[in-house]
Amino acid sequence: MTARLVADEEIRAVGTLAWLGGSVSLAKFRLALLLLGSLPAAVPAQTSPHFDGARVSHHIELLASDAFAGRGPGAAGETNSIDYIAAQFRSAGLQPGGDLKDGKRSWMQDVPLLCASIHGTPSIRLTNGGTTTPLTPGEQIVVRAALTGQKHVSFENVPMIFVGYGVTAPERHWDDYKGIDVRGKLLVVLISDPDFENETGASAGRSMTYYGRHTYKYEEAVRRGAAGLLIVHETGSTGYHWSVVKHTLGDQQCENKRQATATSHTPFESWIQHDVAVQLFADSGLDFAALGKSAQTRAFQPVPLKATLSADYAVDAVTTMSHNVVARIAGKRHPAETLIYSAHWDHLGIGEPDARGDRIYHGALDNASGTAMLIEMARAFKAAPPPDRSVVFIAFTAEEKLFLGSAYYAAAPLYPLATTVGLLNMDILSPYGPARNFTVFGGNAKVELLEDFIEAGRKQGLYFTPHPDPSGLYYRVDQISLAKVGVPAITVDIGNNLVDGGVARGDAQSEAFYRDRYHTPSDRWEPGWDTRGELQAGELLFAVGERLANSREWPNWHADSEFRAPRDATAAQRK
């Protein structure tokens, strides 16, 4: 930054400091300049018809900087994050689209959360044949802080039972429980779907259904009256390493306050290392691998384990208020019909240090990249002719806490779900340059929106490649919250066939990110990123959204989608 730049911006920056609050300091002065967009871009200009790559990169740089403290909901980084996004929407000329306050829309939708963390180190002990063995938290087992509202979790020698994948799916003629009473017991379950390894068709082969997600397994455990559950971690099935479980599920946990009860969660929700599970089964005279194979069949029967588990730990539970940031462009002909663009602004905040001692989980790609494109998408729509339908832009909170911001919106929508055209979501946009193809999170998503994107991609010179999706990626981003209430929803990014380096380089870059940076402090902004791929994704999302916003089209789910029924139930409300 040159002295001349500081002089030119001094008056505006000092004014922005008043918005930030507090006294003037060098750190706040610099942040004010960043908020004003005054710092020069660190990458060469890369542009497309509607988007400026330098501006996109600048948003990512700022949102992933130390000043935003990892963008943890309800923590130090939230205020800067939501104020920055709202300021960008405001400067682009959009209107507030959030909660009604004193008869006027605000920029925010309040999202009340109950957040819990384990106080101290939990005591977890396995007992088998008179021998008690402690499990090391973080290394052998990860325990989620209880989201039941209780302040203390303690139990002694609770029996455990292996229930395969823990799935009850009548429409698939599948029941892992076989009528056994598991009330008061701890369930040991496998992650993913029953047919993940053998790729048969009872579930979805290598494309996971919601039954494979750990959230479903938590929910089923509550319905069954279990005391808790232990999910066996498998890197191949989850799509992420144990370190992600440790840093994501071992830190503070949050829930929408209305759902933070014993009717929504068991007191004990945990993950165990694969090798720990193998030894646990061996100590009970059981073959883990053989039982895993058995669990892939409908003939599987639950198997009691000889070991029992004991636990004791305190829980700090507090209520906090987080926020979705919402902006709107009112439709000129059909303002009651709404198209939503979304991205989640949050990340993991401040946590355990990495090898460099960095404790800030910067979340540059996850998901400052999507938030940056959301801001620029709003700017592009505002610069275009007014749409026929309303277009709403939502930066969701608490996606990393299992989609709590989007789930709250789905439960308390600001605009009717029945007349919501669809949700176009952005998450982890590629910074590795342009591609020849595009993909969507969730493999072959069973939604007609995909056909809209395939058509638009063809015009843009991009072919569609289904995402290799063994880990149920469709159910791991905000789109799932709206999908569950019937709204057609999709998450789009460019594909793996990069113009520079082809599929080999594309796959290598993706693998390296998920291996080395995903959900770690190493997910930092880099000045050398090539934003042309992000711009390709942005143009594709803009093209589909602009057409939907100016059409009478009502996308739906395919007939065999689990989300078709709630959409069809509101069909009479759409004209």
N, C-alpha and C positions, 0 to 999 in steps of 0.2 A: 504494500500500500504506500503510495507516495504522499509526501507532505501536502502537495497540492490537493490530492483527493480528500484528505482529511479536512483541509480548509473548506473545500467546496461543500462537503457534506455535514459540516459541524452543526449547523442550525437544525437540519432535519434529524440528525442522530440524537441530539439532545432532546428534541421533541419526542422521539421514539422511546427514550429512556423513561419518560413519564408514563408511557404505556407499560413498560416493563416493571415499573414500580421501584421504589427505593432510591437511594442516593447514587450520584454519579461516580463511577469507578472506571478504570481502564478496561476491565473485563466487560462491564455492561456497555461501555462505549463501543467496543469492538463488536459485541453482539448486536447492538443497534445498527451498526453499519452492515452486518451480515443480513439482518432482517430486512433492511432496505435494498438488499441486492447490490451493494456498492462494491463488494470485493471482486476483483477481476476473475474471470473463469480460468481454471487451471488446465483446461483441455481445449484443443483447437475447435473452432466452430464446426458443428455438424448439424445440418438442418434437413427438414423434410417439409412437405407442403404446409403442415399445421404446427410443427414443433421445432424448438431450438434445442439441440443437444447440449450446448453449453449451459443453458438455463436449467435443464433437467439435472445435469451433473452438479450444478451449484446447489440446488435444493438437497440433493443427496449428501453432498459434502457438509452442509450445515446441519441437517437433521441427524447425521451420524457423528457429529463433532462432540467433544467432551462437554460443551455447554448444554447439551440436551440429555446428558447423564443416562444414556441408554433407553430413554423414553419409556420408563416404567410407569404403568398406570397407578395413579394415586401417590406417586413418589416425586422426587425432585424434578425429574425431567418432563412431567406432564404439562405443567403450566406453559413452559416455553414452547412445547410441541404444539399444543392445541391453539395457542395464541398465534404462532407463526402460520399455521395452516389457515386459520380464520382470516388473518391479515392478508394472505395471498388471495384467498377467495374474494375478499372485499376489494382489494386493489384491481382485480380482474373485472369488477363491476357486477358480480353476482349478488343475489339477495340472501339474507339469512334463511335457513330452512329448518331450524331446530325447534325446540320446545316453544310453546306460546307462553310469554311472560308479559303481564299487563296488556294483553291483547295483541302483542307483536311477536313475530318469530325472532328467536335468538339464533346465534351461530352454533349453539350446543344442544345436544340431547343429553340430559343428565342420566348417568348409568350407576345406580347404587350397587356397591359391591361389599360382600363380606370377604375379607382377606385374612388368611391364617398362615402362620409359620410355626415350625417346631422350635420350642425354647430349649436350647442346649442340645446335647447329643442323645438321641433316643436309645433306650436299652431294648434290644431285640434278641431273643434267645430261642434256640431250637433244642428240644429235649427228645431223646430217642434211647430207649433201653436203659434209662437211668443216667445217661450222659447228657449234660447240657453244654451246648456250644453257642457262644455269642456270634451274631452276624454283624459285620462291620458296615455301618450306614455309609452310603455313597459308593462303596466298593463291591459289596456283596448284595446289598439290598437298598432300595430307595423307597422311603416312606413318605407319602403325601400327608401334609398337615390336614387334620380332620376338618372337613367343611360341613360339619353338622352343627356348628356353633358351640360345641363343648370345649372346655379349657384343659381337659386332661383325658388321656387315653391310657387305660391300664387293663390288662387281662392276663390270666395265667393258664398255661397248658391247654389252649383251645385246640381241639382236633382239626386236622386238615383232610381235605378230600379232593382228589384230582377229578375234574369234570371236563376233561378234554378242552375244547375251544369255548366251552361255556355258552353254547348257542342253542336257542329255542326258536325255530323258524318253521311254523306249521305249513306255510305255503311251499316250503321246500321239503316237507316231510322229514324234518330234522329235529332231534331233541337229545341234547347231550346229558340231560339230567335224568331222564327215564323215570320220572316220578319220585326220585329219592328226596327225602327231607333234609335240607341243608341248613335249616334254621340254627343259628348260633355257632355254625362252623366256619372255618376259613377255607375258601375255595382256591385251588391252584389251577390256573388256566393257561392255555397257550394263546399267543397273540395271532392275529390274522384269521382267515377262514379255514374250515376243515379241509378244503381241497387245494390249499396253497402248494403243497409239495407234489401231489400227484396230478394236479391240473385237470381234474375231472370236472363235470359240469353242474354238480349239485348247488354250488354257490356261484362263483364266477371265475374259476381258475386263477390265473395270475392277476386278475383285476378284482381287488378286494371289494366286498360289499360292506355296508355299515356294521354287519355282524362281526366283522374282523377288527373293528376299532376298539381300543381299550375303553372308550367312553361307553360303548354299548355294554361291555362286560361289567363295568361299574354299575350301570343301570339295572342289568339283569340280576346282579348280586343283591341289590336292594329289594327288587321285586320278590326274590326268593327268601328274604329274611336272613341272609348270611351275616356273620359277624365281620366279614371282610374278605379280601382276596389278595392273592399274590400272582401277578402276571409274569410269565417267563419271558425274558427278553431274548429276541433273535434279531440280529442285525439285518439279515436278508428279508425277514418278514416285515419289520417295521420301516426299513429304509433309512435308519439312522443308528449311530453307534451308542454304546452304553453311556458315553460322556454326555450325550444329549438328554438322556433320561435323567442322569445325575444333576445336570444344571437346570433343566426345565421343570422337572417334577419334584426335585429335592428342595427347591427354593420356595418362596412365598406362593401360596395357592389362593385363588380367588374364585368366587361364585356369585352369580346374581343373587342379591340378598334374599329375594323371595324364594329362591330354590336352595338356599344354604340351610337345609334341615335334614333330620334323620330319615325323612321320607324320600330324599333325593340322593343321599350318600350313605355308605357304611362308614363306621368310625375309622376302619383300617383299610387303606387302599395303598398297594405297594407293587413294586416290580423287583424281581430277583434275577441275578445273573444266570445265564444258561448253565454254566458249570456248577453253580450252587444247586440248581434244580436237579441236575444229573446225580450229584452226590446225595441229595435229599432222598431221591427215589431209590438209589442203591442201598442206602441205610435202611430202607423199608423192604429190601429184598425184591425191588422192582427194576425193570429195564426201561429207562426213560425213552430211549429211541423206539423200542417196540410198542410202548403204550402210545407214543406219538403217532405211530403208523395206525394203530387201532382207532385212534381218535379221528382219523380221516374217513371212517366208515360209519354208516348208520347203526351198525351193530354195537358200537362202543357202549360200554357200561362204566359208570363212575367207579373210581377205585379209592378206598380209604388209605391214608398213609399212616404208618406207625408213629411218626413223629408228631409232636405238638409244638405250638408256638406261644411264646409269652412276650409281652411288650409293655413298656411303661415310658411315657414322655408327656411333657406339658405342651400346651398349644396356646400361642398368642393369637387371639382372634379380634379383629377390629373392623368396624364399618367405615368405609370410605366412599367418596363420590368421584367417579371418573366420568369421562365425557366422550361421546361421538361428536365429531365436527361435521356440520351439515350446511350445504349451500344449495341454492335452487335457481333455475331459470324457468319461469312460468311459461307454459305452452300458450300459444296465441289462439288456437282453435279448440284444443281438448286439454285444458289445464288440469282436469281431475285425473288424467291418465299420466302415469309416471314411469320413466326409465331411470334406473339407478346405475351410476358408476361408483365403484367402491375400492378401497384399499385400507389396510390397517396401519395406523400410525405408530402403534406401540411396539416395543421390543422388551427385552428382559431386564433392563435397568442396570443396577450395580450388583455384582455377585462375586463369586470366587475368582481370584486372580489367575491369569494364565502364566506361562513360563516367563513372560516379560514383566510380570507384575501388574498388568493392566486389569482393572476390575470393572471397567465399563464395557458392557455388551452393546457395541455401537449399532448393530443392525443396519448396516449400509445397504446390502441387498435385501435383507429381510427386516423391515420392508420399507426403508427409506426410498428404495427405487420405485416401488409401486405408489407410494405417497407422492413422490415427485411427479410421476406421470398423471396422477389424479389431479394435482394442482394445475398442470399444464393442459389436461383435458378440459377442465373447467374454463380455462382461459381461451382455448380453441373454440369451444361451443359458444362462448359469449361473443367472440369475434365473428362468428358465422351468422347467417340470417336466423331470426327467431324460430325455434322449432314449433311444430304443431302441438306436440305433447310436452309436458313438463319434464325437465331433466334435473335429477337430484344427484349431488355428489356427496358421498359420505366417507369420511375417514373414521373407521371403526376403532374403538379402544379394545384392549384385552383379548386380542386374537390369540396371543401366546398363552393366555390363561384358559384356553379351550373356547374361543370364539364368543366371549361374554358380551362384547359390544354388539355384534351382529345378532346374537341370540336375544338380547334385550330389545333391539329394534324389531325383530320378528314377533316378539310377544307384545310389544307396545309400539306399533308402527306409527310413524308421523303421517304417512300417506297410505290410503287403503291398499292392502295386499291384493285384493281381487282385481284392482285396476292398475297394478304394477306390471308393466310390460315384461320386465326382466331385470336381472342384475348382471352387470359386466364387471368382473373383479380383476384386480391387478396385484400380483404377489411375486416377489423375487424375479424382476425382469433382468434379462441377460445383458451384461456389460461387455460382451466379447465380440461385438461387431455384427454385421448383417448376416442373415441366414437365407437359405433357399426354401425353408419350410417353416411351418408354425405348428404349435401343439396346444393342447388344453390340459389342465390339471384333471386327471381322472380318466385317462385312457379314452375309450370311446364313450364319452358322456352321452347319456340317453336323453338328449334334449334337442329340440329343433333349432335352438340357437346355434348349435354346431354347424348345421347346414347353411345358416346365414354366413358364418365365418368362412366356411369352405368356398362359398361363392365369392365373397369379398377377397379372400386370399388369392383365388385364381386371377382376379383382376389386378392384384398387386404383384403377381408373379411368384406367389408362395403356394406350395402344396402342403396338404395336411398330413402329419404323422402322428398316430396315436401315441400318447405318452406311455413309456414302459412303467406300469403302475402296480408293482406287487405290494405296495405299502398303503393302499387305500388313499391316495393323495386327494381324491375328490372330497373326502371326509375330513381333511386336515386343514382346510382353509375356510374363510368366512362364507363362501358360497353355500356351505352345507346348512347354515342357519336359515337362510331364505328358502332353500330347496325343501327343507323339512315341512315348511308351511305352504308349499306348492308353487312358489315363485320360480320360474325358469331362471337358472343361474349358471354361470360359467366363468372360469378363470383362464386367461389366454396369455401366451408368451410365444416368442419365436422359438424355432426348433433347434435341433442339434446339428443340422447340415450347414455349417458355417461357410460363408463365401471364402474366407481365409482359413483353410485347414480341413474343411469338410467334416464328415461325421466323426472321424478320429479325434480331431481337436475339440469338437463340440462335446463329445462324451467325456473326454479327458478333463475339460474345464469343469463340467458339471460334477464329475466324480470328485475332483479336487476340492470343490467348494463344500460339498456335503461331508467330505472326510475331514477337512482341515479347518473350516471356517464356520460352518452352519452352527448357530447357537453357541458361539464362542466369542470372546473379545476380538478375535481376529477378523470378524466381518466388518472391516473398515473400508471407508471410501479410498479409492486410488486415483491419483490424477491422470493416469494413463488409460483409463477405461475408454473403450470405444462405444459411444452411446448410439451408434447407428442401428444396432439391433433393437434397442429400446424404442427408437423412433419408428422402426418398422411395426413393432407391436402396437405402439400408439396410433399409427395411421390405420391399422387394421381395426382396432377397437373404435376409432372415430368413425370409420366408414360404416360399420355395422350399426353403431349407435345413432348416427345421423339418419340412416335409412329407417330404423325403427321409430325414431322420434318424429318422423314425418310420414308415417304410413298408418294403415288400419290393421296392421298385422298383430296377432296375438300369439306369440310362440307358446308351445306346450311341450310336455314331456312325451317321450315315446310310450306306446301302450304298455310295454313291459317294465317301465320305470317304477320304482317304489314311491316316487313323488307325484305320480299322475293323479291319484285319487283326490288329494286335497286341492289340486288345481281345478279338476273337473267339478268339484263341489261348488265352486264359485262362478261357474261359466255363465250363469244367468245375469251376473252383474257386469259383464263385458258386452259391448255392442259392436 
